[in-house]
Amino acid sequence: MFFVSIIVNCVLISTYVCAQKENVPQIRGNKRVKRGHTLKIEIKNTTGNHIYLFDPMELQIEQKVGEKWQPLQVPYCPCDKVCPAPQSIKEMDENETAIFTWDLHETLCENNQSKKRAVAKGKYRFIMHYGTNPSDRRNFVTHEFSVR
């Protein structure tokens, strides 16, 4: 089976907005974030249809190491703690906006205790999978940013 993914390539218009392609949700966020601050990402459904965001409570953040992207540990419920079940699908109406924030920390488990660690300076990206129906996870949007 062959799957095609649509990727939004961000083109810097200002320090905050990325250009969008047709039939793809618009993703906006800071291009540069200082350590100690919070990254804010907005995804606006500009497709003209309902869309579904998958695992919106599980932030997918990756760090560029050399030429590869490495996933960071940003779990919704760290160290297998008992937490309310996260929302697995978020339906978005046309022109609806979803906002995501990240405190620039990874969450590690040591002796079954969560420990936050500030990320290093460098290049990162946020990824959100979406689809036009609740079982279609093939598409995703990305937002690249740097931590300084």
C-alpha positions as CSV (number, residue, x, y, z in Angstrom):
1,M,0.0,0.0,0.0
2,F,1.3,3.4,-0.9
3,F,0.6,6.5,1.2
4,V,1.3,10.1,0.3
5,S,1.7,12.7,3.1
6,I,1.1,16.4,2.7
7,I,3.7,18.6,4.4
8,V,3.4,22.3,5.0
9,N,6.7,23.9,4.2
10,C,6.9,27.1,6.3
11,V,8.1,30.2,4.6
12,L,9.0,33.0,6.8
13,I,6.6,35.9,6.2
14,S,7.2,37.5,9.6
15,T,8.7,36.2,12.8
16,Y,5.4,34.4,13.5
17,V,3.5,33.3,10.4
18,C,4.2,30.5,8.0
19,A,2.7,30.5,4.5
20,Q,0.1,27.9,3.8
21,K,-0.7,25.6,0.8
22,E,-4.2,25.0,-0.4
23,N,-6.3,22.4,1.4
24,V,-3.9,22.2,4.3
25,P,-4.4,23.6,7.8
26,Q,-2.5,26.8,8.5
27,I,0.2,26.4,11.2
28,R,1.6,29.4,13.0
29,G,4.1,29.8,15.7
30,N,7.3,31.5,16.9
31,K,10.3,30.9,14.7
32,R,12.7,31.6,17.6
33,V,12.1,30.9,21.3
34,K,14.4,31.8,24.2
35,R,15.1,29.1,26.8
36,G,12.9,29.7,29.8
37,H,10.0,30.8,27.6
38,T,7.0,28.9,26.1
39,L,6.5,27.9,22.5
40,K,2.9,28.6,21.2
41,I,1.6,26.9,18.1
42,E,-1.7,27.6,16.4
43,I,-3.3,25.3,13.8
44,K,-6.2,26.9,11.9
45,N,-8.5,24.7,9.8
46,T,-8.4,26.6,6.5
47,T,-9.2,23.5,4.4
48,G,-12.9,24.4,3.8
49,N,-13.9,21.1,5.4
50,H,-14.0,19.4,8.8
51,I,-10.7,17.9,9.8
52,Y,-9.5,15.6,12.6
53,L,-6.4,16.2,14.7
54,F,-4.9,12.9,16.0
55,D,-3.5,12.6,19.6
56,P,-3.7,16.4,20.3
57,M,-2.7,15.9,23.9
58,E,0.5,14.1,22.9
59,L,2.9,16.7,21.6
60,Q,5.2,15.4,19.0
61,I,8.4,17.4,19.1
62,E,11.7,16.5,17.4
63,Q,15.2,17.9,17.6
64,K,17.5,18.1,14.6
65,V,20.7,16.2,15.3
66,G,23.1,16.3,12.3
67,E,20.8,15.6,9.3
68,K,18.2,13.6,11.2
69,W,15.3,14.4,13.4
70,Q,15.2,12.8,16.8
71,P,12.0,12.6,18.9
72,L,11.9,14.2,22.3
73,Q,10.2,12.8,25.4
74,V,7.2,15.0,25.9
75,P,4.6,12.6,27.3
76,Y,1.0,13.5,28.3
77,C,1.3,11.2,31.3
78,P,4.9,10.7,32.4
79,C,6.3,7.6,34.1
80,D,3.2,5.5,33.6
81,K,1.3,7.5,36.2
82,V,-2.5,7.2,36.4
83,C,-3.9,10.1,34.4
84,P,-7.3,10.7,32.7
85,A,-7.4,9.2,29.3
86,P,-6.2,11.8,26.7
87,Q,-8.4,13.0,23.9
88,S,-7.4,10.8,20.9
89,I,-9.1,12.8,18.2
90,K,-10.1,16.4,18.0
91,E,-12.6,17.4,15.3
92,M,-12.1,20.9,13.9
93,D,-14.8,22.9,12.1
94,E,-13.9,25.1,9.2
95,N,-11.9,28.2,10.4
96,E,-11.5,26.8,13.9
97,T,-8.2,27.3,15.6
98,A,-6.4,24.9,18.1
99,I,-3.6,26.2,20.3
100,F,-0.7,24.1,21.6
101,T,2.0,25.2,24.1
102,W,5.3,23.6,25.1
103,D,7.5,24.7,28.0
104,L,10.8,23.7,26.2
105,H,11.4,20.8,28.5
106,E,11.6,17.0,28.1
107,T,10.2,14.8,30.8
108,L,12.4,11.9,31.8
109,C,11.7,9.1,34.3
110,E,14.2,8.3,37.0
111,N,13.2,5.8,39.7
112,N,9.6,6.1,38.5
113,Q,9.7,9.9,39.2
114,S,9.3,12.4,36.4
115,K,12.1,14.9,36.0
116,K,12.0,17.9,33.6
117,R,15.1,18.8,31.6
118,A,15.3,22.0,29.6
119,V,16.2,21.4,26.0
120,A,19.4,22.5,24.5
121,K,19.7,25.3,22.0
122,G,19.1,24.2,18.5
123,K,16.6,23.4,15.7
124,Y,13.3,21.7,16.5
125,R,10.0,20.9,14.9
126,F,6.4,20.4,16.0
127,I,4.3,17.8,14.1
128,M,0.6,17.3,14.1
129,H,-1.2,14.5,12.2
130,Y,-4.6,15.3,10.8
131,G,-7.1,13.8,8.4
132,T,-10.4,14.4,6.6
133,N,-12.0,11.5,8.5
134,P,-11.4,9.9,11.9
135,S,-9.5,6.9,10.4
136,D,-7.2,8.8,8.0
137,R,-3.9,9.7,9.7
138,R,-1.7,10.1,6.5
139,N,-1.4,13.9,6.5
140,F,0.6,16.1,8.8
141,V,1.7,19.7,9.3
142,T,5.0,20.8,10.7
143,H,6.4,23.9,12.2
144,E,10.2,24.4,12.5
145,F,11.7,26.7,15.1
146,S,14.9,27.3,17.0
147,V,15.6,27.4,20.7
148,R,18.2,30.0,21.7
